[in-house]
Amino acid sequence: MVVIETKQLSYVYSEGTPFEKTAIDKIDLSIEKGEFVGVIGHTGSGKSTLIQHLNGLLKPTSGSVFVNGRDIWAEPSKIRKVRFEVGLVFQYPEYQLFEETVWKDIAFGPGNMGLSEGEIAERVGEAARFVGLDPSSMEKSPFELSGGQKRRVAIAGVLAMRPEVLILDEPTAGLDPMGRDQILGEIAGYHRATGSTILLVSHSMEDIARYAAKVMVINDAKLFDYGTVDEVFSRTGELSAMGLSTPQISDIFRRLYQMGYAVDPHVYTVGAAKNDLLRLIGKGAAADA
């Protein structure tokens, strides 16, 4: 079932002025319910403009956006409801924290949905658990927390609205490797537990390969490719030409394959590389026996 679809979607900044720039150009896209999609593209490619159309933060210059088959701009007065269905976590979302306590910050979105106090409390607790927030932090000011914990509070505020689609724009930017792995692991856990559709915008090809099942490539305002990780990352030459690259471990394994070693040329994560090497070692041991 298609949850998000765009038809000939285009957006032009400063239209009709000397500064006119086409940010996205006639993009046709269909995203199935429950998919985990990685979104990649060089800086200025148009990927951030695209995702801001998917929950109505930007209105198309031309073309349409559909959520569950409904044109989200058919009734502009109801566009606010779309943002409860399609949640967007901006880059550095902690800069948007403003409430007195962590609990109130997470509860802000559900409160705007007109839910009962009991339902709000249930959603706040659920979202806090998904992102690994300690219950003892709920009455603290969010500004007393570490950078990583602030990031969790901001993400929990979107999760508490239980969006059908969750879009995250570079959610680990500025975090250390441990913090990055924790945040991404929590997002993956949320995906497994809820079956929600996830769009993850990232510059890290390793992270995309590790967590996403499909990859969307935006290049010079157009949709260059949309397919499985294998399908997209196999186009290494074209990705490199547009300033992108496949994971380093992939380059190593493809080179080994070209040299005649019996490795899998379609390896994109360190974990998969480890398993493939163990497979080869196991074959060698069996042959020696």
N, C-alpha and C positions, 0 to 999 in steps of 0.2 A: 504494500500500500504506500502510495506517495504521500509524504507529509508536507514537503516543501517543493514548490515548483516555480520556476521563473520562465517567462516567455518574452524573448526579444528585449530583455531588461537593459536599459541604458540610463546613464546619469551624467549630466554635464555640469561642471562647476562654472559659475560666473558666465552663464550662457548669455550671448549677445554682447559681451564686452571683449576688450582686447586680451583679457586674461582667461578666456574660455578654454576649458580643458575637459576632454571626455575621460571620465574616470572608469566607467565600465561601459562596454559597447555590445549591445545585442546578445546578451547571455541567455542561453536556453539551458535549464538545469532541472533535474529531478532527483530528489533525495528520498530514499525509502525510510519508512518508519523503523526505528531501532538501530539504524546504522551508526557507526562511529567513523566520522569522516575527518581526515586531516586536510587542512587548507594551507597551501604554500604558494609563494610568489615573492619576487624580489621587492624591496622597498619601493613604494610608489606604483606597484602593479595594478592596484585597484581592489585588493582582497578585503581591506577594511571597509571600503565604500560598499562593496557587495554585501557583507554580513550586516551592515547597518540598514540595508533595505529589507532584510528577511524578517525583522520585527517592527518595521514601519518607522524607524527613527529617521530615515530619509525617504522621500517620496520620489518615485521614478520620474525622470524627464520624459521617458517613453517606455512602453512595455508594461508587464504586470508581474505581481508576486502573488502566489496562491499558498495558503496554509490549509491543509485538509480540504483542498478543492475550492476554497473560497478566496476570491480576490480581496486582499486585505484593504484595498482602497475603494471598494465598491460603496462602502458607507464610512466616510472619513470620521464621522462622529464616534465610531466604535473602534477606532484604531488603538485606543488604550488597552482594550481587551486582548488584542493580539500580543501585547508585551507580557501578558500573563501566560500565554501559550508558548511563546518563543522568548526565552530568557537570554539576555546578553550580558556577559561579564567582560568589561573593558580591560585593557592593559592598565596595570597599576590600579586596580579597583579600590585599594585601601584609601586612596585619596578622596573617595566619595563617602567615607564614613563620617557621620555627623551626630549621632545620637549620644545620650549620656552613658548608656550601658551597652554591652555586647548584645544582651537579650533584646533591647529595644531596636537596635540596628537591624538584627535579623528579622524582627517582627514587623518592620516598616512595610515591606512589600505585601505580606499577607493581610496586614491591617487595611491597606488600600483596596483589597479585594472584597471588603465587606464581610469578612468571616467572623464567626463568634469567637469569644475569648478562649474558649476551650479548644477550638480548631486551630487558632493561632498558636497557642501554647504547644499543641501536639506537633505542628509543623516546625516551630522553632527548635524543639528538642530533637526532632528527626534530622533536620538540616545540620544542626551542631554535631550530631553523632557521625553523619556522613563525612564531614570534613575534619573529624578528630579533635574537636574543641573540648577541653576539660570543663565539666559542669561548674567547677569552682570559678571559672572565668566569666560566667554569664552576667554577673552583677558588677563586673569591673568596667571601667571606661575602656573603649577599644583603643584609645590612644596610649594606654599603659602597656599594651602588648607589643611583642616583637613584630618585625616586618612580616615574617611568615604567618604568624597568628592573625595579624590584621588582614592578610590576604584571605585566610580561611573564613574570617567573619564576613568579608565582602562577598565571597562565593556562596556562603551559607545563606546570605540574604536573598540571593537569586534562587537557590535550591528550595527555599521555604515556600516559594510560590508554586512549586511542583510544575515547572514548565514541561510541556511535551517535548520541546526542543531546547537544548542548552548549547549556547554558542560561547566559546571562550577565546578571547583575543590575546594571545601570548600570556597565558595565566601564570607562567613561571618566570617572567622577565625580572631580572635583578636578584633572583634567589640563588643561594649557593646550591651545589649539586644535590646535597641531601634534602634540602627544602624542595627543590624541583621534583625529585623522585617521589617525595611524600605527597605533594599536591597532585601530581599526575596519577599516582597510585590510588588516591582517594576518588579522583574523577572516574577512573576505570572501574573502581568498586561501585560507585554510584550508577554507572552505566549497566553493570551486570545485575545490580539489585532492582533497578527500576525499568530497564528496557527502554529508557529514553533515547532519543536521537541526539547525538553529540557532534558538534562541529568544533574542532580544535585548530586554531590558527597558530602556527609555530614556524620559527626559522630553523628549528632543530630537526633535521631529517631523521636522526636516530630516534627521537621521541615519536615522530609520526609513524615510523616503521614499527616501533614497539607497541603502540596502542591502537592505531587506526586500522580499519579493514579496507577502507577506500581512501583515495587521495584526489583532491581537486587542485589543479594548477592554474593560477591566474597569471597571465603575462600580457603586459601592455594593454590593459583594459579588457582583454578577451579571455574566454575560457579555453585554455590550451589543451587540457586533458582532464578527464575524470574517469577513474577506473580503479581496479584493485592495486594494492601496493606493488605486486609483481609487474602488472601492466605498465604502470606509470614509471617506476624506478628502472625498468629495463631500457627506457629512453635516455640513457645517461648522457649521450653526446648533446642531445637537444636541451636537456636540463642544464648542463654545464654552460651552454652557449647563452642561456638567459640568466646566468649568475647563480644558479642553484646547483646542488650536487647531491648525489646519493650518499648514504652513510659510508664512512671510511672503511668499516669492516666489509661492506659490499665490494668496494674497489679491490680490496686485498683478495677476497675469495674469487672474484672474476678473473683476476690476474693469475691466481693459482690454477684455476680451471683452464685458462689459455695455455699455461705451461705444461698441461697434461696430467695434473693431479686430479684424482677422482672426488673432488669436492663439489658441493652444491653451488652453482653459480648464482642462485637466487636466495642468498643469505643477506638479511638486512639488519639483524640485531646481534649483539654480542652473545646473548643466550642461544640463539639459533646456531651461531658459529661454534660455540662450545659443544652443542649436541652433535653437530656434523663431524667435528673432530673426534669426539668420543666414538661415533659410529665407525670412523675410519680406523681408529686404534683397535676397536673391537674386532673388525675384520682382519686386521693384521695379526692380532693374537690368535684368532681362530685358524688362520692360514699356517701360523707357526706350529700350532698343535697338530 
